[in-house]
Amino acid sequence: MFKVCFILFLDLLAVPKHPYAAMENWGLSVFVEQRILLDPSISSISYLLDVTMVIVHELCHQWFGDLVTPVWWEDVWLKEGFAHYFEFVGTDYLYPGWNLEKQRFLTDVLHEVMLLDGLASSHPVSQEVQQATDIDRVFDWIAYKKGAALIRMLANFMGHSVFQMGLQDYLTIHKYGNAARKDLWNTLSEALRKVGKFVNIQVVMDQWTLQMGYPVITIMGNETTDNIVGISQEHFIYDLDVKTKDSGLGNNSYLWQIPLTIAVGNTSHISSEAIIWVSNKSGMGKLFRKEYGQGEWRLGDGWCIFKLYYVIYQKRLVWEQKMNFLWKHALKIINAARVTGYLPQNIPLELLRYLSKEKEFLPWHAASRALYPLDKLLDRTENYNIFNEYILRQVASMYLKLGWPTNNVDKSFVQASYQHEELRREVIMLACSFGNKHCHQQAATLISDWISSNRNRIPLNVRDIVYCTGVSLMDEDVWEFIWMKFHSTTAVSEKKILLEALTCSDDRNLLNRLLNLSLNSEVVLDQDAIDVIIHVARNPHGRDLAWKFFREKWKILNARYGEALFMNSKLISGVTEFLNTESELNELKNFIKTHEEGSAASFSRAVETVEANVRWQLLYKEELFQWLRKSLAH
């Protein structure tokens, strides 16, 4: 575990209004109330996790950002990437059983930023900053999440103890001063040399920080020799047509030095992980079974897993070979359901066949996050019920097995381990979201009991699911009840989920009413109004309402949030990311012509995302529905 070498004196201050989640002033970190105040009798495990990670993030900034400050804004990721990575490491230290760095980092950071970094409108981690107006744009998820992912990659291929030693030297050498990325690279290279390893960190990392995107790696078996694999890399990008239109993207010059982690084995044995360095466009590699005697591991006898990067396997290696063992390692590919030209559309859903057999939290969490964008692409189509039924079939057995949280003798809800409780939460969320009848009945019963008794006996860890499900299923009186509770509660964690539940209504009049109320700062805090608009946009009954509201109120919204880091980009992305018709795309382009006003990068990403959605609808929607019909018929 990483240890600190400086004594820290720090006060934490909660404020009701703040433009950011928190700010790392040296010695006095300031937090908006929702990100630090916690009532254990009301707050869920998820809320505890959020609060913990935000606090750890700001603590990390006392070293990365305050003690050692980047030389210039172009390397803001040197502080934000480190703080974001250590959110997971630090929270694991406080709660070892949660295992965040090895699990949720993959789904919540790595896979999420890969979706963003696969756009043609992405940019390098390190960006030029020449004037004050350039500063805001460098504070985005590329700096935070990709920066964190690159730091994690460094720690993994260097070895955590060597990486820790290098960081301690970096902080000691540059304390109370400034440092550039090359200073970090030099210190880490020196740490490797001390243990007899010679890797030029700058040469490796310049490719990852100074060019946008990431590689897609193709693994192909040799037709005649089972132990030989072909490995090739190319710049991954969602819209393959862009490469032919854009000479910068299509010149095939993108190249990375890739520390590819590999494990080989079969159902009874697995090798320790090893690193293969991939530095050319293509090449061949051998797989060895060092631990189990002499000779080479034959792929015909087992399987191989390649970790960390966007890997596409030849069918022979994965899809037809020990699929039930490997599926959870390849589950991240579901995130590419919108990708054109890389994978057949049925493969991600084929992987889900094995979900019902899975007992661990991570695959369920990965599946839930990966299905979400696909669901939003389909939720306004006339055949949506086919997709809905397929997902319900995969979830049904685990939902019955896990059940709902139960009461003990004193009527308080029994809290199982984090992993088990979060697994149950993911399954209940999927079941209720896709219309499991028992899940709907249970949510309605719990809401009705609360209304009749005025005692909230809903389990803490599923309250947000129950509130949302109840509002979507039940009448306007339930919406008014939740609205009243939102105003009367003083618990900030409860306030947040009550407000978000109001956006789940199927009643368009109520959604419009909520959108208009969101602009009243006396009713909804400024920092919460964005979440209201985005959540209405995620509701298929409110997507067009939120999009219309966004356009009509843009001047007010831009005046309110235009100066705040992240706020405008979060709003633009949240309102547009699931638009998927030609008319909506044209509306977006026409709107941008007259209202861009300093948010060019965010609007450019929005256009590319909606274009991808429209293209997917045109090319792959029917293919997917045909596969679903065939699958459901068997």
Disulfide bonds with the S-S distance in Angstrom:
Cys432-Cys439 2.01
Cys468-Cys504 2.02
